[in-house]
Amino acid sequence: MNSNLLPNTSLGFDLYKIFYHEHLVLKNSVTWLSGLNENTPNYNCRKEHKSVAVLTGSFRAASFQFGTLLDLYKFPQLTFGPFDPVLSDKRQFSSLYQMASKDSPLALAMVSLMVHFSWNWVGLLISDDEKGFQFLSELRAEMKRNKICIEFVNLIAGPGLSSFKEVEMFQSNFIASSAKLVIIYADIDSSFNLIFNRWRHLFTQKIWLTTSRLDTSTTKKHFLFDSFHGTLVFSHHHGEISEFKTFAQTVNPSKYPDDIYLSWLWWMFYNCPVSESDCKILKNCSSQGSLELLPWYHFDVAMSEESHNIYNAVYAVAHALHEMLVQQVETQPLKNGSTGFPPWQLHPILKNVKFRNSAGHEVDMTQKEKVSSEVDILNFWNFPEGLHLKVKVGNFSPHFPPEYQLSLSENMIDWATGFSQTPHCVCSASCSPGFRKSPQEGKAACCFDCTLCPENEISNGTDMDQCMKCPDHQYANIERIHCIEKVVTFLAHEDNLGKTLVCTALGFSVLTVVVLGIFIKHRDTPIVKANNRDLSYILLISLIFCFLCSLPYIGQPSTATCILQQTAFGVVFTVAVSTVLAKTVTVVLAFKATSPGRRMRWLLVSGAPNFIIPICTLIQVTFCGVWLGTSPPFVDTDAHSEHGHIIILCNKGSLTAFYCVLGYLGALALASFTVAFLARNLPDTFNEAKFLTFSMLVFCSVWLTFLPVYHSAKGKVMVAVEIFSILASSAGLLGCIFAPKCYIILVRSEKNCVKGLRDRVDSRGKQAKFEDLKAL
């Protein structure tokens, strides 16, 4: 207490009971103003003890009705109920002062608690008034910012205003609700009590967040205890006022004999006799007992938020009155000891009052925005039933950095019945790393399915909206939680596939050398001389290089090997195919030159078919030169074909040039096939046209098959397909053309002589053709 405040002066008060009905509120207001039971307005019968201010609350209707009437007289009105945005309108309530703080920090504190526990699925029970709508707007904004979803919103009407339809809607929402967390923002006089009384069995196993406006511990409804055990109450922070605790411990009817309420309590709970004349407790009993010993639902010695507001309101009036009296004494002499003044004169002083109460809290009546700096979080313990403890388990201060705003002692929280540990108030379970959230159609964003990240994508946190793609040089592990460096690889000689292809290429090359040796050794035999042995030598040598040109494809690629791959392939295969074409043309000319004087015989004898090889090769060299001059092959990487590997390979540079080279080879092969096919019916003894036809058929089949397979293959398989096509087509030429001749030379040597060949000539006189072939 401040002994310098209103010295030698006592403040009295008149107490009026407030009813819910608006006309009764207005009636009591007029009675208080006039002092008459007849409720005569604008007339005051009171000569003394005039009031200088009125304290109203905690119901909005009462403060609203009082404010409307008192504003006509500019009578100071201080409300101790919850802050109401409607009452803060100074144009309508110019004489009204709200002692309560705004509830904005409460919404922020609730959302911070939900974020702390990772709760994102909540139901709302909001009062159907301006306060409720403003709180809902602030709460929605914070929830949206923190990705918290609302399953349902039920508006709670004032006392006696809920219709049967609204009550039934409330029931249906709760039955269908999956939200374990429910926020209540309503007054204790609202229809919530009626709703709860009817369906209290639906309220079990729910986590309740509420404000001190709906303090379930003071409802005196015993059925609320079990259902609201574990409720978390958010209240504006107020320091402890030690004087009130001392007062509650020592007050009794003997100290305040005129207090009828104290007399009633002592008569009711301590069986003290009451004097029939003045309804006062007899002295021999009035000093016994204490308010601390009374049941909590009759008198709670702990100061509520409204009690703090009343305390501050009384001291605000006292400070204003003290300043007013000081000014009166200084400016004008006292008249017969009277210090009376019209109440409206108190406004200029009251609206500028600043003081610090005994709890250390600064009260500033000049604040336009009544915002509390801190929020206390209380846990309501009522198990076993009747325990009735409100334990502070945390606090929230919006002035600190976000990570330090909420302070919570989780081990002190006693959760609602049915929860042995911190509950999970979510619509869908969290998606673990490696998964991403997949929204459920038609539901809130907090309701989702967990989908495994696609290949080569990861999520290294919980509840990821999107998976992150690994860089090209990395790949996702099996769990899809982190990226791993890819292994750089290529078709190496050490690989099983590389070894197989190298051995195959070298094996066929050696085999071709052997065939060439056989032909050189038996160069004077009819079977070797029959189809121009020089062309056979050229073809065998070109086939050796055809097999060997597959080797640059194996091993780590470089710019030189990439260029060598394509140019060697194009040129060497052109030589081979053009040689086959020359051999085919030679056969045709030999059988068409039946008359020694004809031009075809001259072409055959002069060796004109041999010019096919350099001409065709020169054309292919031109193609390759243009290719290398415009867009040459280069070393490239393929990070997508093989999981976990980066493949080094040769890029063709210009696919158009590559297909021109391949198309030109195809055209030569098709020409050889066509010519050989037309000469297939000539005598078998001297004619290798059938073998050439079959060899070109194999060659064309291999490369026609190569095209679709090459386009569908990736990485090292694509390289292997190209090598296989080179080896297969080369082997086809070697086997189809030279295998039958080697068979005759090595196995059926009796047929490889002039006599044996003449015996097989038919009766139609083809011997001259053989002589021509021998001459060639």
C-alpha positions in Angstrom: 0.0 0.0 0.0 1.1 3.6 -0.7 0.6 5.7 2.4 1.1 8.9 0.4 -1.9 8.1 -1.8 -5.1 9.8 -0.5 -3.8 10.3 3.0 -6.5 10.3 5.7 -9.1 9.4 3.1 -11.1 6.2 2.7 -12.7 5.0 -0.6 -16.2 3.6 -0.3 -18.1 1.7 -2.9 -21.6 0.6 -3.8 -22.1 -3.0 -5.1 -24.8 -3.8 -7.6 -25.6 -7.2 -8.9 -25.6 -7.6 -12.7 -28.3 -9.7 -14.5 -28.0 -11.1 -18.0 -31.2 -9.3 -19.2 -30.4 -6.0 -20.8 -33.4 -4.2 -19.4 -32.4 -5.2 -15.8 -28.9 -3.9 -16.4 -30.3 -0.5 -17.6 -32.7 -0.4 -14.6 -29.9 -0.9 -12.1 -27.9 1.8 -13.8 -30.7 4.3 -13.5 -31.2 3.3 -9.8 -27.5 3.8 -9.1 -27.5 7.2 -10.8 -30.7 8.6 -9.3 -30.6 7.0 -5.9 -34.3 6.2 -6.2 -36.1 2.9 -6.6 -38.5 4.6 -9.0 -35.7 4.9 -11.6 -36.3 8.5 -12.3 -33.7 9.6 -14.9 -31.8 12.9 -14.7 -32.6 13.3 -11.0 -30.3 12.6 -8.1 -31.6 12.3 -4.6 -28.2 11.7 -3.0 -26.8 14.5 -1.0 -23.6 12.8 0.0 -21.3 9.9 -0.9 -21.4 10.6 -4.6 -19.5 8.2 -6.7 -16.7 9.5 -9.0 -16.3 6.4 -11.2 -17.9 3.0 -11.9 -16.3 -0.4 -12.4 -18.2 -2.7 -14.6 -17.7 -6.3 -15.9 -17.1 -9.0 -16.6 -20.0 -9.5 -19.0 -19.9 -7.5 -22.3 -23.6 -6.8 -22.2 -23.4 -5.1 -18.8 -20.4 -2.9 -19.8 -22.1 -2.0 -23.1 -25.3 -1.0 -21.5 -23.6 0.9 -18.7 -21.3 2.6 -21.2 -24.1 3.8 -23.5 -25.9 5.4 -20.5 -22.9 6.7 -18.6 -21.4 8.3 -21.8 -24.4 10.7 -21.8 -23.2 12.0 -18.4 -19.4 11.7 -19.2 -19.2 9.5 -16.2 -15.9 7.6 -15.9 -16.3 3.9 -16.4 -13.6 1.3 -16.0 -14.2 -2.2 -17.2 -12.3 -5.1 -15.7 -13.7 -7.8 -18.0 -11.9 -9.1 -21.1 -10.7 -6.6 -23.7 -13.5 -5.9 -26.2 -12.7 -4.1 -29.5 -16.3 -2.7 -29.6 -15.8 -0.9 -26.3 -12.5 0.6 -27.5 -14.4 2.8 -29.9 -13.9 6.3 -28.4 -16.6 7.8 -30.6 -19.2 5.7 -29.0 -17.7 5.2 -25.5 -15.6 8.3 -24.8 -15.8 7.8 -21.0 -14.9 4.2 -20.9 -11.5 2.7 -20.0 -10.6 -0.9 -20.5 -8.2 -2.3 -17.9 -7.7 -5.7 -19.7 -5.0 -6.2 -22.3 -5.7 -7.3 -25.9 -5.7 -11.0 -26.6 -3.4 -10.8 -29.6 -0.4 -12.3 -27.7 -2.7 -15.2 -26.6 -3.2 -16.2 -30.2 0.5 -16.0 -30.9 1.3 -18.0 -27.8 -1.2 -20.8 -28.7 0.3 -21.1 -32.1 3.8 -21.2 -30.7 2.8 -24.0 -28.4 1.3 -26.0 -31.3 4.5 -25.4 -33.4 6.6 -26.6 -30.4 4.7 -29.9 -30.2 4.3 -30.2 -34.0 0.5 -30.0 -33.8 -1.2 -29.1 -37.0 -4.8 -30.3 -36.8 -7.2 -28.3 -34.5 -10.8 -27.5 -34.0 -12.0 -24.1 -32.8 -14.9 -23.1 -30.5 -15.1 -19.3 -30.8 -17.6 -16.9 -29.3 -20.0 -15.4 -31.7 -19.2 -11.8 -31.2 -16.7 -9.1 -32.2 -14.1 -10.3 -29.8 -14.3 -13.9 -31.1 -14.1 -12.7 -34.8 -11.0 -10.6 -34.1 -9.4 -13.5 -32.2 -10.3 -15.9 -34.9 -8.8 -13.6 -37.6 -5.5 -13.3 -35.6 -5.4 -17.0 -34.9 -6.0 -17.9 -38.6 -3.2 -15.6 -39.7 -0.7 -17.2 -37.3 -1.9 -20.7 -38.2 -1.6 -20.1 -41.9 1.9 -18.7 -41.5 2.9 -21.9 -39.5 1.0 -24.3 -41.7 -1.5 -25.4 -39.1 -4.9 -26.5 -40.4 -8.4 -26.0 -38.9 -10.7 -28.9 -39.1 -13.9 -27.1 -38.0 -14.9 -23.7 -36.5 -18.0 -23.6 -34.2 -19.4 -20.3 -33.1 -20.7 -20.2 -29.5 -23.5 -17.8 -28.9 -24.1 -15.8 -25.8 -26.2 -17.0 -22.8 -29.6 -18.3 -23.9 -29.0 -17.6 -27.6 -28.0 -21.0 -28.9 -30.7 -22.5 -31.2 -31.4 -26.2 -31.3 -29.9 -26.3 -34.9 -26.6 -24.7 -33.7 -26.4 -27.3 -30.8 -27.0 -30.1 -33.2 -24.4 -28.8 -35.6 -21.9 -28.7 -32.7 -22.7 -32.3 -31.9 -22.2 -33.5 -35.6 -18.9 -31.6 -35.9 -17.6 -33.3 -32.7 -18.7 -36.8 -33.7 -17.1 -36.5 -37.1 -14.0 -34.7 -35.8 -10.6 -36.4 -35.8 -8.9 -33.4 -34.1 -7.6 -34.2 -30.7 -6.8 -30.5 -30.1 -9.6 -28.0 -29.5 -9.1 -24.3 -28.8 -11.9 -22.6 -26.8 -12.3 -18.8 -26.9 -15.5 -18.0 -25.1 -16.9 -16.5 -21.9 -17.9 -18.6 -19.0 -21.5 -17.2 -19.4 -21.8 -18.4 -22.9 -23.8 -21.3 -24.2 -20.7 -23.6 -24.0 -21.8 -24.9 -20.6 -25.1 -25.9 -21.9 -23.6 -27.7 -24.9 -21.0 -29.4 -22.8 -23.6 -30.6 -20.3 -25.5 -32.3 -23.0 -22.6 -34.0 -24.8 -19.9 -34.2 -22.2 -19.2 -37.8 -23.2 -17.8 -36.5 -26.5 -15.2 -34.3 -24.7 -13.1 -37.1 -23.4 -9.5 -37.6 -24.7 -9.3 -34.0 -26.0 -6.5 -31.5 -25.5 -8.1 -28.2 -24.6 -6.4 -24.8 -25.1 -8.4 -22.0 -23.6 -8.0 -18.5 -22.1 -8.7 -17.2 -18.7 -12.0 -16.0 -20.0 -13.2 -19.6 -19.8 -11.5 -20.7 -16.7 -12.9 -24.2 -16.2 -11.6 -24.3 -12.7 -14.1 -21.8 -11.5 -17.3 -23.0 -13.1 -18.5 -25.0 -10.1 -19.8 -27.6 -12.5 -18.5 -30.9 -11.1 -19.0 -32.8 -14.4 -16.3 -30.5 -16.0 -13.5 -31.8 -13.8 -12.6 -35.0 -15.5 -13.1 -33.8 -19.0 -11.1 -30.6 -18.5 -8.3 -32.2 -16.6 -5.0 -31.3 -18.3 -6.4 -28.2 -19.9 -3.8 -25.6 -20.9 -5.0 -22.1 -19.9 -3.4 -19.0 -21.5 -3.5 -15.9 -19.3 -2.0 -12.5 -19.4 1.0 -12.3 -17.1 0.4 -10.6 -13.8 2.7 -10.4 -10.8 1.7 -11.7 -7.4 0.1 -9.1 -5.1 1.3 -10.1 -1.7 -1.2 -7.7 0.1 -4.2 -9.7 -1.2 -2.8 -13.0 0.0 -2.3 -11.5 3.5 -5.7 -9.9 3.4 -7.4 -13.3 2.4 -5.6 -15.0 5.3 -6.6 -12.4 8.0 -9.9 -11.0 6.9 -13.0 -12.0 9.0 -16.3 -10.4 10.0 -14.9 -8.9 13.1 -12.6 -6.6 11.0 -15.4 -5.8 8.5 -18.7 -6.1 10.4 -20.6 -4.3 7.7 -19.6 -6.8 5.0 -22.8 -8.9 4.6 -21.0 -11.3 2.2 -18.4 -12.2 4.9 -21.1 -12.7 7.4 -22.9 -15.0 5.0 -19.7 -17.1 4.4 -19.0 -17.5 8.2 -22.7 -18.4 8.8 -22.7 -20.9 6.0 -19.4 -22.6 6.6 -18.4 -22.0 10.2 -21.9 -22.1 11.7 -21.5 -18.7 13.3 -24.8 -17.3 14.8 -26.2 -14.2 13.3 -27.8 -11.3 15.1 -31.4 -11.0 14.1 -31.4 -7.2 14.5 -28.6 -6.3 12.1 -27.6 -9.7 10.4 -24.1 -9.5 11.8 -22.0 -12.3 13.1 -21.6 -12.4 16.9 -18.2 -11.3 18.1 -17.3 -14.6 19.8 -17.4 -16.4 16.4 -16.5 -13.7 13.9 -12.7 -14.0 14.4 -12.6 -17.7 13.9 -11.9 -19.3 10.5 -10.3 -18.1 7.3 -11.1 -17.6 3.7 -8.2 -20.0 2.9 -10.1 -22.8 4.4 -13.3 -22.3 2.3 -14.0 -24.5 -0.8 -12.2 -23.2 -3.8 -15.4 -22.9 -5.9 -16.8 -20.5 -3.2 -13.8 -18.4 -2.7 -10.4 -18.8 -4.5 -7.6 -17.0 -2.7 -5.6 -16.9 -5.9 -6.2 -13.7 -7.8 -7.7 -14.2 -11.2 -7.0 -12.0 -14.2 -10.2 -10.0 -13.5 -9.1 -9.5 -9.9 -5.9 -8.0 -11.1 -7.9 -5.7 -13.5 -10.1 -4.6 -10.6 -7.1 -4.0 -8.4 -5.5 -1.8 -11.1 -8.8 0.0 -11.8 -9.2 1.0 -8.1 -5.7 2.2 -7.9 -6.1 4.1 -11.2 -9.1 5.9 -9.8 -7.3 6.5 -6.5 -4.3 8.1 -8.3 -6.6 10.3 -10.4 -8.6 11.3 -7.4 -5.5 12.1 -5.5 -4.2 14.3 -8.3 -7.6 16.0 -8.6 -7.7 16.8 -4.9 -4.2 18.1 -4.9 -5.1 20.4 -7.8 -8.2 21.6 -5.9 -6.2 22.4 -2.8 -3.6 24.3 -4.8 -6.1 26.3 -7.0 -9.0 27.1 -4.7 -9.7 27.0 -0.9 -11.8 24.3 0.6 -15.4 25.2 1.1 -16.7 23.9 4.5 -14.3 20.9 4.1 -15.9 19.8 1.0 -13.9 18.3 -1.8 -16.7 17.5 -4.2 -16.5 17.8 -8.0 -18.4 16.6 -11.0 -17.2 13.1 -12.1 -16.5 14.3 -15.7 -13.7 16.5 -14.4 -11.8 13.4 -13.6 -11.3 12.4 -17.2 -8.3 14.7 -18.1 -6.4 13.3 -15.2 -7.6 9.7 -15.4 -6.6 9.2 -19.0 -3.0 10.3 -18.2 -2.5 8.2 -15.1 0.7 6.1 -14.9 1.8 4.1 -11.9 3.5 0.9 -10.9 1.4 -1.5 -8.8 2.7 -3.5 -5.8 3.4 -6.5 -8.1 5.8 -4.4 -10.1 3.6 -4.1 -13.2 3.3 -0.8 -14.8 -0.2 0.5 -15.4 -0.5 3.1 -18.1 -3.9 4.5 -18.9 -2.5 6.5 -21.8 -1.8 3.4 -23.9 -3.9 3.3 -27.1 -3.1 -0.3 -27.6 -3.6 -2.4 -24.5 -1.0 -5.2 -25.3 0.4 -7.4 -22.6 4.1 -8.2 -22.8 3.9 -11.8 -21.5 1.5 -14.7 -21.4 1.5 -17.3 -18.7 0.7 -20.9 -19.6 -1.2 -22.8 -16.8 -2.0 -26.5 -16.6 -5.2 -27.4 -14.8 -4.8 -30.5 -12.6 -7.9 -32.1 -11.4 -7.1 -35.7 -11.0 -8.1 -37.2 -8.7 -11.4 -35.2 -8.9 -11.4 -32.1 -6.7 -7.6 -31.6 -6.7 -8.1 -28.2 -8.4 -4.6 -27.0 -9.1 -3.5 -24.5 -11.7 0.2 -25.0 -12.2 2.3 -22.6 -14.3 4.2 -24.7 -16.8 5.5 -22.0 -19.1 5.3 -18.5 -20.4 5.5 -16.7 -23.7 7.1 -13.3 -24.4 6.7 -11.8 -27.9 9.5 -9.4 -27.4 12.2 -12.1 -27.5 13.6 -13.6 -30.7 11.2 -16.3 -32.1 13.3 -19.2 -31.0 13.3 -17.9 -27.4 9.7 -16.6 -27.1 8.3 -19.8 -25.7 9.6 -21.3 -22.4 8.0 -24.5 -21.4 8.5 -27.2 -18.7 7.1 -30.3 -20.5 7.8 -32.6 -17.6 5.4 -30.6 -15.5 2.4 -30.9 -17.9 -0.2 -33.4 -16.8 -2.1 -34.4 -20.0 -5.7 -35.2 -20.3 -7.1 -38.5 -19.3 -6.1 -41.1 -21.9 -2.8 -39.6 -22.8 0.2 -41.1 -21.1 2.7 -39.0 -23.1 2.7 -35.9 -25.3 -0.2 -36.4 -27.8 0.2 -36.2 -31.6 -2.5 -33.8 -32.8 -2.0 -34.2 -36.5 -4.3 -35.1 -39.4 -1.6 -37.3 -41.0 1.5 -38.9 -39.5 4.7 -37.2 -40.5 6.5 -38.3 -43.6 9.9 -39.6 -42.8 13.1 -38.7 -44.8 13.0 -40.3 -48.2 9.3 -39.5 -48.7 7.4 -36.4 -49.7 3.9 -35.3 -48.9 1.2 -36.1 -51.4 -2.0 -34.0 -50.8 -5.3 -35.9 -50.3 -7.9 -34.7 -52.7 -10.6 -32.5 -51.1 -8.9 -32.2 -47.8 -6.8 -29.7 -45.9 -3.1 -29.3 -46.6 -2.3 -31.0 -43.3 -3.9 -34.2 -44.6 -1.6 -36.0 -46.9 -0.2 -39.4 -48.0 3.5 -40.2 -47.9 5.0 -41.0 -51.3 8.5 -42.4 -51.9 10.8 -39.9 -53.7 11.3 -40.7 -57.4 14.6 -42.2 -58.5 17.6 -39.9 -58.1 15.6 -37.5 -55.8 15.9 -37.2 -52.0 14.3 -35.7 -49.0 16.5 -35.3 -46.0 13.8 -33.9 -43.6 10.4 -34.8 -42.3 7.2 -33.6 -44.0 9.0 -32.4 -47.1 6.6 -30.9 -49.7 9.0 -31.7 -52.6 11.9 -34.0 -53.2 15.2 -32.5 -54.2 16.9 -33.8 -57.3 20.5 -34.9 -56.9 23.1 -33.2 -59.1 24.2 -34.9 -62.3 27.4 -36.1 -60.7 25.5 -37.7 -57.8 22.7 -40.2 -57.3 20.2 -41.0 -54.5 20.8 -43.9 -52.2 18.2 -46.7 -51.7 16.5 -44.9 -48.8 16.3 -41.6 -50.8 17.8 -39.6 -47.9 21.1 -38.4 -49.3 23.1 -38.1 -52.6 26.1 -40.3 -53.3 28.9 -39.4 -55.7 28.6 -41.3 -58.9 31.4 -43.6 -60.1 33.1 -42.5 -63.3 33.2 -45.5 -65.7 33.6 -46.5 -69.3 33.8 -49.6 -71.4 37.2 -50.6 -70.0 39.5 -53.4 -71.1 39.3 -54.8 -67.6 35.5 -55.3 -67.7 34.2 -58.7 -68.6 32.4 -57.2 -71.6 35.5 -55.3 -72.7 37.6 -58.4 -72.4 35.2 -60.4 -74.5 34.9 -57.8 -77.2 38.7 -57.4 -77.4 39.3 -61.1 -77.6 36.6 -61.5 -80.2 38.1 -58.7 -82.3 41.6 -60.0 -82.0 40.5 -63.5 -82.7 38.7 -62.6 -85.9 41.6 -60.5 -86.9 44.0 -63.4 -86.5 41.6 -65.7 -88.3 41.5 -63.3 -91.2 45.3 -63.2 -91.3 45.2 -67.0 -91.4 42.8 -67.0 -94.3 44.9 -64.4 -96.1 47.9 -66.7 -95.6 46.0 -69.6 -97.0 45.1 -67.6 -100.1 48.6 -66.4 -100.6 50.0 -69.9 -100.2 47.4 -71.3 -102.7 47.4 -68.2 -105.0 48.0 -70.3 -108.1 45.1 -72.6 -107.6 42.0 -72.2 -109.7 39.7 -71.4 -106.7 41.9 -68.5 -105.7 42.4 -67.2 -109.2 38.8 -67.7 -110.3 37.5 -64.4 -108.8 40.4 -62.0 -109.0 42.8 -62.9 -106.2 44.0 -59.3 -105.9 40.4 -58.2 -104.9 40.4 -61.1 -102.5 43.6 -59.9 -100.9 42.3 -56.4 -100.6 39.0 -57.6 -99.1 40.9 -59.8 -96.5 43.2 -57.0 -95.5 40.3 -54.5 -95.2 38.4 -57.1 -93.0 41.5 -57.3 -90.7 41.2 -53.6 -90.2 37.4 -53.8 -89.9 37.9 -56.1 -86.9 40.7 -53.9 -85.5 38.7 -50.7 -85.8 36.5 -51.9 -83.0 39.4 -51.6 -80.5 39.3 -47.8 -80.2 35.8 -48.1 -78.8 37.2 -49.9 -75.8 39.1 -48.1 -73.1 38.8 -44.5 -71.8 37.8 -42.3 -74.6 39.9 -39.3 -75.7 39.5 -36.8 -78.5 41.9 -38.8 -80.7 40.1 -42.1 -80.1 36.7 -40.6 -80.7 37.8 -39.2 -84.1 39.6 -42.4 -85.0 36.5 -44.5 -84.1 34.3 -42.9 -86.7 36.8 -42.2 -89.5 38.4 -45.6 -89.3 35.0 -47.3 -89.2 33.7 -45.3 -92.2 36.8 -45.6 -94.5 37.7 -49.2 -93.7 34.2 -50.5 -94.2 33.9 -48.5 -97.4 37.0 -50.3 -98.7 35.5 -53.7 -97.7 32.1 -53.1 -99.2 33.4 -51.5 -102.4 35.7 -54.5 -102.8 32.7 -56.8 -102.6 31.0 -54.6 -105.1 34.0 -54.8 -107.5 34.1 -58.6 -107.1 30.4 -58.8 -107.9 30.8 -56.6 -111.0 33.8 -58.8 -112.1 31.6 -61.9 -112.0 28.9 -60.3 -114.0 31.2 -58.9 -116.6 32.9 -62.3 -116.9 29.7 -64.1 -117.8 28.4 -61.3 -120.0 31.5 -61.1 -122.2 30.7 -64.0 -124.4 32.2 -62.5 -127.6 35.9 -61.6 -127.6 35.2 -58.4 -129.6 32.6 -56.9 -127.3 33.2 -53.9 -125.0 32.3 -55.8 -121.8 35.2 -58.2 -122.5 37.5 -55.2 -122.9 36.3 -53.8 -119.6 36.9 -57.1 -117.9 40.4 -57.6 -119.3 41.4 -54.0 -118.7 40.6 -54.3 -114.9 38.0 -51.5 -114.9 36.1 -53.0 -111.8 39.2 -52.4 -109.7 38.6 -48.6 -110.0 35.4 -49.0 -108.0 37.4 -49.2 -104.8 39.3 -45.9 -104.9 36.3 -44.0 -106.3 33.9 -45.2 -103.5 36.6 -44.7 -100.9 37.3 -41.2 -102.0 33.6 -40.3 -101.7 33.5 -41.7 -98.1 36.7 -39.8 -97.2 35.0 -36.6 -98.4 32.0 -37.3 -96.1 34.3 -37.9 -93.2 36.3 -34.7 -94.0 33.1 -32.6 -94.0 32.1 -34.3 -90.7 35.4 -33.5 -89.0 35.4 -30.0 -90.3 31.9 -29.1 -89.2 31.1 -31.0 -86.0 33.7 -33.6 -85.1 33.2 -36.3 -82.4 34.2 -35.3 -78.9 34.4 -36.8 -75.4 31.1 -36.6 -73.5 29.6 -37.9 -70.3 26.3 -39.8 -69.7 25.1 -39.4 -66.1 21.6 -40.8 -66.5 21.9 -44.1 -68.3 23.4 -46.3 -65.6 22.3 -45.8 -62.0 25.2 -44.6 -59.8 27.6 -44.2 -62.6 28.9 -41.4 -64.9 29.8 -43.0 -68.2 32.5 -41.4 -70.3 31.8 -42.0 -74.0 32.2 -40.4 -77.4 29.6 -38.1 -78.7 29.1 -38.4 -82.5 29.1 -34.6 -82.8 26.8 -34.5 -85.8 24.3 -37.3 -86.0 23.5 -36.2 -89.5 27.1 -36.8 -90.6 27.1 -40.1 -88.9 24.0 -41.3 -90.6 25.3 -40.0 -94.0 28.4 -42.2 -93.5 26.3 -45.1 -92.5 23.8 -44.5 -95.3 26.5 -44.4 -97.9 27.8 -47.8 -96.6 24.2 -49.1 -96.9 23.9 -47.8 -100.4 27.1 -49.6 -101.4 26.0 -52.8 -99.7 22.6 -52.6 -101.4 24.2 -52.1 -104.8 26.5 -55.1 -104.2 23.5 -57.2 -103.0 21.5 -56.3 -106.0 24.2 -57.1 -108.6 25.1 -60.3 -106.8 21.4 -61.3 -106.6 21.0 -60.9 -110.4 24.1 -63.1 -111.0 23.1 -65.8 -108.5 22.0 -68.4 -111.3 25.4 -68.5 -113.1 27.3 -71.8 -112.8 28.4 -72.6 -109.3 31.9 -73.8 -110.4 33.1 -70.3 -111.4 30.5 -68.1 -109.7 30.8 -66.8 -106.1 27.7 -64.5 -106.6 25.6 -66.6 -104.3 28.2 -66.2 -101.5 28.4 -62.5 -102.2 24.6 -62.2 -102.1 24.4 -64.0 -98.8 27.3 -61.9 -97.3 25.6 -58.7 -98.3 22.3 -60.0 -96.9 24.0 -60.6 -93.6 25.7 -57.2 -93.7 22.5 -55.3 -94.4 20.6 -57.3 -91.8 23.2 -56.5 -89.1 23.2 -52.8 -89.7 19.4 -52.5 -90.2 19.0 -54.2 -86.8 21.7 -51.9 -85.4 19.6 -48.7 -85.9 16.7 -49.4 -83.5 18.8 -51.2 -81.0 21.4 -48.3 -81.0 18.7 -45.7 -80.3 17.2 -47.6 -77.4 20.5 -48.5 -75.8 22.2 -46.3 -73.3 25.7 -45.9 -71.9 28.1 -48.7 -72.2 25.5 -50.9 -73.8 25.2 -48.4 -76.7 29.0 -48.7 -77.3 28.9 -52.5 -77.1 26.0 -52.6 -79.6 28.1 -50.6 -82.1 31.2 -52.8 -81.5 29.0 -55.9 -81.9 27.6 -54.6 -85.2 31.1 -54.0 -86.5 32.3 -57.5 -85.5 29.1 -59.2 -86.7 29.1 -57.6 -90.1 32.8 -58.2 -90.6 32.5 -61.8 -89.6 29.5 -62.2 -91.9 31.7 -61.0 -94.9 34.5 -63.2 -93.9 32.5 -66.3 -93.3 30.1 -66.1 -96.2 32.7 -65.3 -98.8 35.8 -67.1 -97.7 34.6 -70.1 -95.6 33.5 -72.2 -98.7 36.7 -71.5 -100.5 38.9 -72.4 -97.5 36.8 -75.6 -97.2 37.6 -76.5 -100.8 41.3 -75.6 -100.5 41.9 -77.4 -97.2 39.4 -80.2 -97.2 38.3 -80.9 -100.9 41.6 -80.2 -102.6 40.7 -82.6 -105.5 38.1 -80.0 -106.7 40.7 -77.3 -106.7 42.3 -78.2 -110.1 41.7 -77.5 -113.8 40.6 -81.1 -114.6 38.1 -81.2 -111.7 36.7 -77.8 -112.7 36.4 -78.8 -116.4 34.4 -82.0 -115.5 31.8 -79.8 -113.9 31.3 -77.5 -116.9 27.9 -78.1 -118.4 27.2 -79.1 -122.0 26.3 -75.6 -123.1 29.9 -74.3 -123.5 30.8 -72.1 -120.6 34.5 -73.0 -120.7 35.6 -69.8 -122.3 34.4 -67.9 -119.2 36.7 -70.0 -117.0 39.6 -69.1 -119.3 38.7 -65.4 -118.9 38.6 -65.7 -115.1 42.0 -67.5 -115.2 43.4 -64.7 -117.3 42.3 -62.2 -114.7 
